[in-house]
Amino acid sequence: MPAYQADIFLSINSKELSHAQLKRSSIALAQNAYQDVFKGSISHCWGCGCNNPHGLQIKSYWADSGEETICVWQPEEYHTAAWPNILSGGIIASIIDCHSVCTAMMFAHRAEGLEWSDDPSIIYITGSLQVTYLKPVSTEQPVTLRAHVQETKGKKMIVHCVVFSQDVECARGEVTAIRYTP
C-alpha cells in the first residue's frame, strides 16, 4: 500500500493539511498517532494529551525511515509571542519536550517488542530540556518537528529534535528522557 494517497487529508489540531504538505513531512498515513491510543491521566498532558481540550494536542508518528519520528502541528493565533504571527518560545519548548518524550517512549516500545496500548507499559518523563532558538516561527503555517534518539544510557535516552517552519530550521532541542516506574 502506498504511504500517500492524493484523496487523503489528515486533520491536525482541527485543521486540514493537504496531501502535498503531508508528503513533504514524510508521514506514513496508514498509522495512528502515538498519543491517540492513550487513556487515563497520560492522555491529559497539556502538550500532547488527546483528552485535554485546552492543550496543544500534538501528534507523533514514525517517519517513513523508521529511524525518526515526525510531528506536524498547526499553531493558533493565540499561541503568539509578543509579536503577531510569531510562535511563543514557551510553546516551542513545550512541543519539543512532548514530541521528544513520546519519541523516547516509541523507541523503547519498539526496542522491547511491545505494542502501543492505552496503558503504556513504558513511560518516560523529562529529565532536562535544552532549546536553541535559531529563527522566528510563524503561527500562520504548520510547524514540523523531527526527532530521533541520539543515545541510550541505562534508564536515560538523549533525544534530538529539530523544529521547521516552511522547510526552514527554526529551533533545535535536546531532551534527556528518563524511564519512569510508578
N, C-alpha and C positions, 0 to 999 in steps of 0.2 A: 504494500500500500504506500503510495507517495506521501511524503511528510506534509505536503502542501496541496490544497485543492482550491481553485480560484473562487469557488462559491462559498467558502467557509470564512466566517468572521469570528473573531474571538472577542468577547466582551470583557473589558478590563476596567474595573472601577466605574462601572455603568456607562462606559463609552465604547464605541465600536472602533476597532483598528482594522485597517484594510489588509487584504492578502499581501500586498506589497510591503507594508510595514512589518508584518509578521515574518515574511520571508527574509528580510534584511536582519531580523532579530534572531534567526536560527532556532525557532521553537518548533518542535515536533507537535503538531496539533492533535495527535491521537492520544496524548497523555493528559491526565488530570493534574492540576496544581497540587503541589505537596501540601499546602496549608488547607486545602479543601476537604481533606479526609479527617481532620482533627475535630474532636468534640470535647466538651468539658472545659476546664479552666484554660488549657493551652489554646483554645480557639478564640479567646478573648484578648489576646495580645493587641496592644494599640497599633503596632506596626504591621503585623501580618495575620492577626486573628480574623478568620472568616465570619465569626459571630459577633464582632464588635462594630456596630453601626456607625460609631463615631471615629473609628480608626482608619488607617491608611489602606488596609486590606491588600497588601502586595501579594503577588502570586509568583512562586518559584517553580521552575521547570528544569528538566535536564535539557541542555543544548544538544543539538544533533550529534556533536562529537562524543557525548557521554563523559567527557573529561571536565566539563564545567557546567555551571547552572546559569540560567538566564531569568531575568525578571523584566517585564515591560509594564510600566506604571504611568498613568496619566495624572499629573498633579491638578488640583483645583485652584481657582483664583485665590482662595483664602489660605493657600499654602505659601504665600509670598513672604519675602523678607521685607526690609524697609522700602524696597523699590518695587514698583508694579511689574508684574510678569516675571519676576526673578524668584526662584525657589529658595526658601529659607535654608540656611546651613544646618539648622537643627533637624529639619525634615530629611535632608540629605544624609546626615549621620544616622538617623533612625532607619532609613531604608537600607543603608549599607549594613547596619547592625543586624536587622531582622533577616535580610537575604543571606548574609554570611552565616548566621547561626543555623538557619534552615539548610544551607549548603552543607554544613558540618553534619547535621542530622541525616541528610540524604546520603552523603558519602558513607557514614557509619552504618546505616541500614543496609546499603548495597554491599559493603565490605563484609558484613556478617550474614549476608544472605537472607535478610528479613524483609518482609513486605511492609509497605506503609500501612498504618492502621489508624483507627480513630482514637486509640490509646497507645501512642508510640512507646515502644519498649526502650528506646534510646533517646535521651533528652540532653541537649547541650544548652548552656547558658553563656552569657558574655562574661569573659574574664577581663578583657581590655579591648578598647576600640581606639584606633588612631585614624584620623581622616586628614587628607591633604586636599585642599580646595585649589583647583587649577584655573577654572573659568566659571563665570556665572551660568546657571542652569535655567532655561526658560520654563515657565509654567504652561506655556501655550502648546508645547509639543510633548509627546510621550518620552519618558526617561527610560533608558535601558541600563540594566545592571548585569554584569558578567562576573561570576565568582568561581574560584577553584581552590582546592585545598593545597596549600604550599608545603605544609609539613605536618606530620603527626608525631606527637611525643607523649606516650602513655595516654592519660585522660585528656590531653590538650590537642586541639587542631588549630593551626595557623591558617586562616582563610584570607586570601587576597581578593578584593572586589574593586571593579572599575565602573564608574558611572559615566554614561554617554548621553548627550543631548544632540539630536540631529547628527549622529555619527561622529561627534567631536568629544574627545575625552575631557571631562569636566572635573572629576574628583576621583581619588583613589582611597581605599580604606584597607586596613589590616585589622582583623578581629582575631583575638585569641578566644576560641570557644572551648569551654570546659564541660566534660561529660558530667552530668548531674544525676545522682542517685537519691531519690526522695527517701 
